[in-house]
């Protein structure tokens, strides 16, 4: 097959297509978003889920039915999916289940830089870490093989640079086709009540011992001999993109690149360590690999604490090798982020600012409301937290301050994690009431204008079911439900908020106006849907 220039996300999607994946599920989040978009573009079956927990549960169902499933998310999304993950590893899956965690060292577009390698150890799941697009393709195929051989979910950990950097990929000429999906009843391995979960946990630990032994000779871990005495003096153990930087920064050293980072090939590492005078562990983020080696009795050095933060690169690697802990040069300032100049919801934050509201904010474009000239956001923690945090402040602050608290959330984020916040507001209403504002721009704008359950369009933009926020709010028992079109009656927002903030009642306000960048596409999708419907009607036989 001809080689292709692909980024890591595209390579994973291509491998999933070649592996015959029955369904790809996930929630859009940089740097993972392009995986499912590419899979759909290539002709595979992919869909966006309301959140990562649901995506993993759907993927688990696919695997229980004997199909191959790919579940994608960014690193913080695995927090949302952790509930099913920790029990899914106890179960036996018939089809391959591969979970992609796209980590974001340096927080290019995230609220933290957590290291999801910890999840592999905590949830007891095998983890593979590719260095480039070719390995992203190869390891995806290996992950499905591992999953099906040991009937266990496998985590494929990517990072921003692997996701978005392009390298040449040579696809495999032949990939083993999946077996036909079929449901085989296996209650003790699928119904995790304590009586079945206790022996399942024992079986899981046996699986990991077997996988660890397999990893020693798997071929996923590459030994790159050093040059002469330099190769004997220094040996570097690394994984992922850090291994690429390490090889460039220290080309004469000996390198052991770990492809399966959990469970570790400790015998292979121990043998490598015995052949060098100094063993250095190079890894982005937390010293997880270093700590594991030391716990196994392998003497090794790690990077200084200052290099725990942000992405590694070749200059930083050279500083680590030299033991340089002097202050690093401050990177040049880029253009500060801001709400788009044409954003239809900019003036919402002007209203909130001018009313001196205490704004409990959320993840998405609207997080930028914290910046000047608006400076109209006081908290932002995680998807959906705006409602719960706002309620907590309402319960605690003195009445005159509590009545200023407003929760602001975007449409996609609301579907992701905000609905349970409304349930909390109805079930435990503060004495002063509360006001939730959904800013609906008709798309998942921050990650590149993907669809979500409130747009009425699926991942490939075909018409599908649509959540009605106002009807949902009324059905849940919210006392005051209002909707505004930003361009026609948005000028009423200020007076409406003053009225609702004065009431000791629960309130929901939906402010609608399409994202100006997505609006032309939305009109195109709607026109295409109408034409498709017209053609279908014309093709129907006359009565």
C-alpha positions as CSV (number, residue, x, y, z in Angstrom):
1,X,0.0,0.0,0.0
2,X,1.3,3.5,-0.8
3,X,2.6,5.5,2.2
4,X,0.5,8.5,3.4
5,X,1.4,11.6,5.3
6,X,-1.0,11.5,8.3
7,X,-1.2,13.0,11.8
8,X,-1.7,10.6,14.7
9,X,-5.5,11.1,14.9
10,X,-5.8,10.3,11.2
11,X,-3.6,7.2,11.6
12,X,-5.8,5.9,14.4
13,X,-8.9,6.4,12.3
14,X,-7.3,4.6,9.3
15,X,-6.3,1.7,11.5
16,X,-9.8,1.5,13.0
17,X,-11.3,1.4,9.5
18,X,-8.9,-1.4,8.5
19,X,-9.6,-3.3,11.7
20,X,-13.3,-3.4,10.7
21,X,-14.5,-1.3,13.7
22,X,-18.3,-1.7,14.1
23,X,-18.7,1.7,15.8
24,X,-16.6,4.6,16.9
25,X,-18.0,6.7,19.7
26,X,-16.7,9.6,21.7
27,X,-17.1,13.3,22.7
28,X,-15.2,16.0,20.8
29,X,-12.2,17.4,22.7
30,X,-8.9,18.7,21.5
31,X,-6.6,16.9,20.6
32,X,-8.7,13.8,20.0
33,X,-11.6,15.3,17.9
34,X,-10.3,14.5,14.4
35,X,-10.2,10.7,15.0
36,X,-13.9,10.2,14.7
37,X,-14.3,12.9,12.1
38,X,-11.7,11.1,10.0
39,X,-13.2,7.7,10.6
40,X,-16.6,9.0,9.3
41,X,-14.9,10.7,6.3
42,X,-13.2,7.4,5.4
43,X,-16.6,5.6,5.4
44,X,-16.5,4.1,8.9
45,X,-19.3,4.3,11.3
46,X,-18.9,7.0,14.0
47,X,-21.1,9.0,16.3
48,X,-20.8,11.7,18.9
49,X,-22.2,10.8,22.4
50,X,-23.6,13.3,24.9
51,X,-20.4,12.7,27.0
52,X,-17.5,10.3,27.5
53,X,-19.2,8.1,30.0
54,X,-22.0,7.3,27.6
55,X,-19.5,6.9,24.8
56,X,-17.6,4.2,26.7
57,X,-20.8,2.5,27.8
58,X,-22.0,2.3,24.2
59,X,-18.5,1.0,23.2
60,X,-18.7,-1.6,25.9
61,X,-22.1,-2.7,24.6
62,X,-20.6,-3.1,21.1
63,X,-17.8,-5.2,22.5
64,X,-20.2,-7.4,24.5
65,X,-22.0,-8.0,21.2
66,X,-18.8,-9.2,19.6
67,X,-18.1,-6.1,17.6
68,X,-14.9,-4.0,17.6
69,X,-15.4,-0.5,19.2
70,X,-13.2,2.6,19.3
71,X,-13.9,5.1,22.0
72,X,-12.2,8.5,21.8
73,X,-11.8,11.4,24.2
74,X,-9.3,13.9,25.5
75,X,-7.6,13.3,28.9
76,X,-10.1,15.0,31.1
77,X,-12.9,13.1,29.3
78,X,-11.5,9.9,30.9
79,X,-12.4,11.3,34.3
80,X,-16.0,11.3,33.1
81,X,-15.7,7.8,31.7
82,X,-13.8,6.5,34.8
83,X,-16.9,5.0,36.4
84,X,-17.6,2.4,33.7
85,X,-13.8,2.0,33.0
86,X,-12.9,0.7,36.4
87,X,-15.6,-2.0,36.2
88,X,-15.2,-2.7,32.4
89,X,-11.8,-4.1,33.0
90,X,-13.4,-6.8,35.3
91,X,-15.7,-7.9,32.5
92,X,-14.9,-10.1,29.5
93,X,-15.4,-8.4,26.2
94,X,-15.9,-10.6,23.1
95,X,-15.0,-7.8,20.6
96,X,-12.0,-5.5,20.8
97,X,-12.5,-2.4,22.9
98,X,-9.9,0.3,22.4
99,X,-10.1,3.6,24.4
100,X,-8.1,6.5,23.1
101,X,-7.0,9.0,25.8
102,X,-5.5,12.1,24.1
103,X,-3.5,13.9,26.8
104,X,-2.5,17.5,26.6
105,X,0.9,18.2,28.3
106,X,1.3,22.0,28.6
107,X,-2.4,22.6,28.5
108,X,-2.7,23.9,25.0
109,X,-6.4,23.7,25.2
110,X,-7.3,22.2,28.6
111,X,-7.9,23.1,32.2
112,X,-5.3,20.8,33.6
113,X,-2.4,18.6,32.4
114,X,-3.2,15.4,34.2
115,X,-1.2,12.3,33.2
116,X,-3.5,9.5,32.2
117,X,-0.9,6.9,32.5
118,X,-2.1,6.6,36.1
119,X,-5.5,5.4,34.8
120,X,-3.9,2.3,33.3
121,X,-2.4,1.2,36.6
122,X,-5.5,2.3,38.7
123,X,-8.1,0.7,36.4
124,X,-5.8,-2.3,35.6
125,X,-5.9,-1.8,31.8
126,X,-3.1,-2.4,29.3
127,X,-1.8,0.9,27.8
128,X,0.1,1.5,24.6
129,X,1.9,4.8,23.8
130,X,2.9,5.5,20.2
131,X,5.7,7.8,19.3
132,X,4.5,8.9,15.9
133,X,1.7,8.4,13.3
134,X,3.1,5.0,12.1
135,X,3.1,3.6,15.6
136,X,-0.4,5.2,16.2
137,X,-1.6,3.1,13.2
138,X,0.3,0.0,14.2
139,X,-0.5,0.2,18.0
140,X,-4.2,0.7,17.2
141,X,-4.3,-2.7,15.4
142,X,-2.2,-4.3,18.2
143,X,-4.6,-2.9,20.8
144,X,-7.6,-4.6,19.1
145,X,-5.6,-7.9,19.0
146,X,-4.7,-7.6,22.7
147,X,-8.3,-6.7,23.7
148,X,-9.7,-9.7,21.9
149,X,-7.0,-12.1,23.1
150,X,-7.4,-11.3,26.8
151,X,-11.0,-10.0,26.6
152,X,-10.1,-6.7,28.2
153,X,-10.4,-3.0,27.3
154,X,-7.1,-1.5,26.1
155,X,-6.1,2.2,26.5
156,X,-4.2,3.9,23.6
157,X,-2.6,7.0,25.1
158,X,-1.8,9.8,22.6
159,X,-0.5,13.3,23.4
160,X,-1.0,16.6,21.6
161,X,2.2,16.4,19.5
162,X,1.4,12.8,18.3
163,X,-2.2,13.7,17.6
164,X,-1.4,16.7,15.5
165,X,2.1,16.1,14.0
166,X,2.3,14.4,10.6
167,X,4.6,11.5,9.7
168,X,4.6,8.9,7.0
169,X,2.4,5.9,7.5
170,X,2.5,2.6,5.6
171,X,-0.8,0.8,6.1
172,X,-0.8,-3.0,6.4
173,X,-1.7,-4.9,3.3
174,X,-3.8,-7.4,5.3
175,X,-5.5,-7.0,8.6
176,X,-7.3,-9.8,10.3
177,X,-11.0,-9.3,9.9
178,X,-13.2,-9.3,13.0
179,X,-15.6,-12.2,13.6
180,X,-19.3,-11.6,13.0
181,X,-21.0,-9.9,16.0
182,X,-23.1,-12.2,18.1
183,X,-24.2,-12.1,21.7
184,X,-22.9,-14.9,23.9
185,X,-24.5,-14.9,27.4
186,X,-21.8,-14.9,30.1
187,X,-23.5,-13.7,33.3
188,X,-20.5,-14.3,35.7
189,X,-18.3,-12.1,33.5
190,X,-20.7,-9.4,32.6
191,X,-23.0,-8.8,35.7
192,X,-20.7,-7.2,38.3
193,X,-22.5,-7.9,41.5
194,X,-20.1,-8.7,44.4
195,X,-20.5,-12.5,44.0
196,X,-19.3,-12.3,40.4
197,X,-17.0,-9.2,40.7
198,X,-14.7,-10.8,43.3
199,X,-13.6,-13.7,41.1
200,X,-13.5,-11.4,38.1
201,X,-11.0,-9.2,40.0
202,X,-8.8,-12.3,40.5
203,X,-9.1,-13.2,36.8
204,X,-8.1,-9.6,35.9
205,X,-4.9,-9.8,37.9
206,X,-4.0,-13.1,36.2
207,X,-4.6,-11.4,32.8
208,X,-2.2,-8.6,33.7
209,X,0.5,-11.1,34.7
210,X,0.1,-12.8,31.4
211,X,0.1,-9.5,29.4
212,X,3.2,-8.4,31.3
213,X,5.0,-11.6,30.3
214,X,3.8,-11.1,26.7
215,X,5.1,-7.6,26.7
216,X,8.7,-8.8,27.3
217,X,8.8,-10.3,23.8
218,X,6.0,-8.3,22.1
219,X,8.2,-6.3,19.8
220,X,6.5,-3.1,21.0
221,X,9.6,-2.0,23.0
222,X,12.5,-0.9,20.8
223,X,16.2,-1.1,21.7
224,X,18.3,1.4,19.9
225,X,22.0,0.7,20.6
226,X,24.3,3.6,21.4
227,X,27.5,4.6,19.8
228,X,30.7,3.2,21.4
229,X,31.5,4.2,24.9
230,X,28.8,6.9,24.8
231,X,26.2,4.2,24.4
232,X,27.6,2.4,27.4
233,X,27.8,5.5,29.6
234,X,24.2,6.6,29.1
235,X,21.0,4.7,28.6
236,X,17.7,6.4,28.2
237,X,14.3,4.8,28.9
238,X,11.4,6.8,27.4
239,X,8.0,6.5,25.6
240,X,5.8,8.4,23.3
241,X,6.8,11.7,21.9
242,X,9.5,12.1,24.6
243,X,11.4,9.2,23.0
244,X,11.6,11.1,19.7
245,X,13.0,14.2,21.5
246,X,15.4,12.0,23.5
247,X,16.9,10.4,20.4
248,X,17.5,13.7,18.8
249,X,18.9,15.3,22.0
250,X,21.2,12.4,22.7
251,X,21.8,10.4,19.5
252,X,24.9,8.6,20.8
253,X,23.2,7.3,23.9
254,X,21.5,3.9,24.1
255,X,17.7,4.1,24.0
256,X,15.0,1.8,25.1
257,X,11.6,3.0,23.8
258,X,8.7,1.5,25.7
259,X,5.6,0.9,23.5
260,X,3.4,-0.8,26.1
261,X,3.8,1.4,29.2
262,X,1.5,-0.7,31.4
263,X,2.2,-3.4,32.4
264,X,5.9,-2.6,32.0
265,X,8.4,-5.0,30.6
266,X,10.5,-4.9,33.7
267,X,12.9,-7.7,32.8
268,X,13.7,-6.0,29.5
269,X,14.3,-2.7,31.3
270,X,16.4,-4.4,34.0
271,X,18.6,-6.1,31.3
272,X,19.0,-2.7,29.5
273,X,19.9,-1.0,32.8
274,X,22.6,-3.6,33.5
275,X,24.3,-2.6,30.2
276,X,24.8,1.1,30.9
277,X,26.6,3.1,33.6
278,X,23.8,5.6,34.0
279,X,20.1,5.1,33.4
280,X,18.0,8.1,32.8
281,X,14.2,8.1,32.5
282,X,12.7,10.7,30.2
283,X,8.9,11.2,30.4
284,X,6.5,14.0,30.1
285,X,4.3,14.8,33.1
286,X,4.5,12.8,36.3
287,X,7.5,10.5,37.2
288,X,5.3,7.4,36.8
289,X,7.8,5.4,34.8
290,X,10.6,6.5,37.1
291,X,8.7,5.5,40.3
292,X,7.8,2.1,38.8
293,X,11.4,1.3,38.0
294,X,12.6,2.3,41.4
295,X,9.8,0.3,43.0
296,X,11.1,-2.7,41.1
297,X,14.7,-2.1,42.4
298,X,16.1,-0.6,39.2
299,X,18.4,2.3,39.9
300,X,17.4,5.2,37.6
301,X,17.5,9.0,37.4
302,X,14.7,11.3,36.4
303,X,14.2,14.8,35.3
304,X,14.2,17.8,37.8
305,X,10.8,18.8,39.2
306,X,10.8,22.0,37.0
307,X,10.5,19.8,33.9
308,X,7.4,18.1,35.2
309,X,5.3,20.9,33.8
310,X,4.6,21.6,30.1
311,X,5.6,19.7,27.0
312,X,9.2,18.4,26.6
313,X,11.2,19.3,23.5
314,X,14.8,18.9,22.3
315,X,16.1,22.0,24.0
316,X,14.5,21.0,27.3
317,X,15.9,17.5,26.9
318,X,19.4,18.9,26.4
319,X,19.0,20.9,29.6
320,X,17.8,17.8,31.5
321,X,20.8,15.8,30.2
322,X,23.2,18.6,31.4
323,X,21.5,18.9,34.8
324,X,20.6,22.5,34.0
325,X,18.0,23.8,36.5
326,X,18.5,27.5,35.8
327,X,15.4,29.4,34.9
328,X,14.1,28.7,31.4
329,X,13.7,31.4,28.9
330,X,10.2,32.9,28.9
331,X,8.5,31.9,25.6
332,X,7.3,34.8,23.4
333,X,3.8,35.9,24.0
334,X,1.3,34.9,21.5
335,X,-2.0,36.6,20.7
336,X,-4.3,36.3,23.7
337,X,-7.5,34.3,23.2
338,X,-10.8,36.2,23.1
339,X,-14.4,35.7,22.1
340,X,-14.7,36.0,18.4
341,X,-15.4,39.6,17.4
342,X,-18.6,38.5,15.7
343,X,-19.7,36.2,18.5
344,X,-23.5,36.6,18.9
345,X,-23.2,36.2,22.7
346,X,-20.6,38.8,23.5
347,X,-23.1,41.2,24.8
348,X,-24.5,38.6,27.2
349,X,-21.2,39.0,29.2
350,X,-21.6,42.8,28.9
351,X,-25.0,42.5,30.6
352,X,-23.6,40.1,33.3
353,X,-20.6,42.5,33.9
354,X,-22.7,45.6,34.1
355,X,-25.1,43.9,36.5
356,X,-22.2,42.9,38.7
357,X,-23.3,39.3,38.7
358,X,-21.3,36.5,40.3
359,X,-20.9,34.3,37.3
360,X,-20.3,30.5,37.7
361,X,-18.9,29.6,34.3
362,X,-18.2,26.5,32.3
363,X,-16.0,24.9,29.6
364,X,-16.2,26.1,26.0
365,X,-16.0,29.3,24.1
366,X,-17.8,31.2,26.8
367,X,-14.9,30.5,29.2
368,X,-13.3,33.4,27.4
369,X,-15.9,35.7,29.0
370,X,-13.4,35.8,31.9
371,X,-11.1,38.0,29.9
372,X,-11.2,41.8,29.2
373,X,-13.2,43.6,28.1
374,X,-15.9,41.5,29.8
375,X,-14.2,40.1,33.0
376,X,-17.5,38.5,33.7
377,X,-16.7,35.0,35.0
378,X,-15.7,34.0,38.5
379,X,-15.4,30.2,38.4
380,X,-14.6,27.5,35.9
381,X,-13.8,23.9,36.9
382,X,-15.0,21.2,34.6
383,X,-17.8,20.4,32.1
384,X,-21.2,21.1,33.7
385,X,-19.7,22.5,37.0
386,X,-21.2,25.9,36.5
387,X,-24.6,24.8,37.8
388,X,-23.4,22.8,40.8
389,X,-20.9,25.5,41.8
390,X,-23.5,28.2,41.4
391,X,-25.9,26.3,43.6
392,X,-23.2,25.8,46.2
393,X,-22.6,29.5,46.3
394,X,-26.3,30.3,46.5
395,X,-26.6,28.0,49.5
396,X,-23.7,29.6,51.3
397,X,-23.5,33.3,50.6
398,X,-25.6,36.0,52.4
399,X,-28.8,36.7,50.6
400,X,-27.7,40.0,49.0
401,X,-24.7,38.2,47.4
402,X,-26.5,35.0,46.7
403,X,-29.1,36.8,44.5
404,X,-26.2,37.9,42.2
405,X,-25.1,34.4,41.4
406,X,-25.8,33.2,37.8
407,X,-24.7,29.9,36.2
408,X,-23.7,30.2,32.5
409,X,-23.2,27.2,30.3
410,X,-23.1,26.4,26.6
411,X,-25.4,24.1,24.7
412,X,-23.1,21.2,24.2
413,X,-21.7,21.4,27.7
414,X,-25.2,21.5,29.1
415,X,-26.0,18.2,27.3
416,X,-22.7,16.7,28.4
417,X,-23.0,17.4,32.2
418,X,-25.5,20.1,32.9
419,X,-28.7,18.2,33.0
420,X,-27.9,16.6,36.3
421,X,-27.2,20.1,37.6
422,X,-30.8,21.1,36.8
423,X,-32.0,18.0,38.6
424,X,-30.0,19.2,41.7
425,X,-31.5,22.7,41.4
426,X,-35.0,21.3,41.3
427,X,-34.4,18.8,44.1
428,X,-32.4,21.1,46.4
429,X,-33.4,24.7,45.5
430,X,-31.6,27.4,47.4
431,X,-33.7,29.8,49.5
432,X,-32.9,32.6,47.1
433,X,-33.7,30.5,44.0
434,X,-31.2,30.3,41.2
435,X,-30.8,31.3,37.5
436,X,-29.2,29.1,34.8
437,X,-28.4,30.7,31.4
438,X,-27.8,28.4,28.5
439,X,-26.0,30.1,25.6
440,X,-27.0,28.1,22.6
441,X,-24.9,28.8,19.5
442,X,-26.1,25.7,17.6
443,X,-22.8,23.8,17.6
444,X,-19.9,22.6,19.7
445,X,-17.9,25.6,18.7
446,X,-14.7,25.4,20.8
447,X,-13.5,22.1,19.4
448,X,-14.3,22.9,15.8
449,X,-18.0,23.1,15.3
450,X,-19.1,19.5,15.9
451,X,-22.7,18.4,16.3
452,X,-24.3,17.6,19.6
453,X,-27.7,16.2,20.8
454,X,-29.2,19.7,20.8
455,X,-28.4,20.6,17.2
456,X,-30.7,18.0,15.6
457,X,-27.8,16.6,13.4
458,X,-25.6,13.6,13.8
459,X,-21.8,13.5,13.5
460,X,-22.1,13.4,9.7
461,X,-24.6,16.3,9.8
462,X,-27.7,14.2,8.9
463,X,-31.0,15.0,10.6
464,X,-31.6,13.2,13.9
465,X,-33.4,13.7,17.2
466,X,-33.1,17.0,19.0
467,X,-33.2,17.9,22.7
468,X,-35.6,20.8,23.5
469,X,-34.0,22.7,26.4
470,X,-37.2,24.6,27.4
471,X,-39.4,21.5,27.3
472,X,-36.7,19.6,29.4
473,X,-36.6,22.4,32.0
474,X,-40.4,22.5,32.3
475,X,-40.6,18.7,32.5
476,X,-38.0,18.7,35.3
477,X,-40.1,21.2,37.3
478,X,-38.2,24.5,36.9
479,X,-40.6,27.3,37.8
480,X,-39.5,30.0,35.3
481,X,-38.4,29.0,31.8
482,X,-37.6,31.6,29.2
483,X,-36.0,31.7,25.7
484,X,-34.6,34.7,23.9
485,X,-33.3,35.1,20.3
486,X,-30.2,37.2,20.7
487,X,-30.8,39.4,17.6
488,X,-34.6,39.9,17.9
489,X,-35.2,40.1,21.6
490,X,-31.8,39.9,23.2
491,X,-32.2,43.5,24.4
492,X,-34.7,42.1,27.0
493,X,-32.0,40.0,28.7
494,X,-31.0,42.6,31.3
495,X,-34.5,43.3,32.5
496,X,-35.3,39.6,32.5
497,X,-32.3,38.7,34.6
498,X,-33.2,41.5,37.1
499,X,-36.7,40.0,37.4
500,X,-35.5,36.4,37.9
501,X,-32.7,37.3,40.3
502,X,-35.2,39.0,42.5
503,X,-37.4,35.8,42.7
504,X,-36.7,33.1,45.2
505,X,-37.5,30.5,42.5
506,X,-35.6,28.3,40.0
507,X,-35.1,29.8,36.6
508,X,-33.8,28.7,33.2
509,X,-33.0,31.1,30.4
510,X,-32.0,29.9,26.9
511,X,-30.4,32.5,24.8
512,X,-30.1,31.4,21.1
513,X,-28.0,32.6,18.2
514,X,-25.9,30.5,15.9
515,X,-22.2,30.7,16.0
516,X,-21.2,33.1,13.2
517,X,-18.5,30.7,12.0
518,X,-20.9,27.8,11.9
519,X,-24.0,29.5,10.6
520,X,-23.2,29.1,6.9
521,X,-22.5,25.4,7.4
522,X,-25.7,25.0,9.4
523,X,-27.7,26.6,6.6
524,X,-26.0,24.2,4.1
525,X,-26.8,21.2,6.3
526,X,-30.5,22.2,6.7
527,X,-30.8,22.8,2.9
528,X,-29.3,19.4,2.2
529,X,-31.6,17.7,4.6
530,X,-34.7,19.4,3.0
531,X,-33.5,18.4,-0.5
532,X,-32.9,14.8,0.7
533,X,-36.4,14.7,2.2
534,X,-37.9,16.1,-1.0
535,X,-36.1,13.5,-3.1
536,X,-37.4,10.8,-0.8
537,X,-41.0,12.0,-1.0
538,X,-40.7,12.3,-4.8
539,X,-39.5,8.7,-5.0
540,X,-42.5,7.4,-3.0
541,X,-45.2,5.7,-5.2
542,X,-48.4,7.7,-5.6
543,X,-51.5,6.3,-3.9
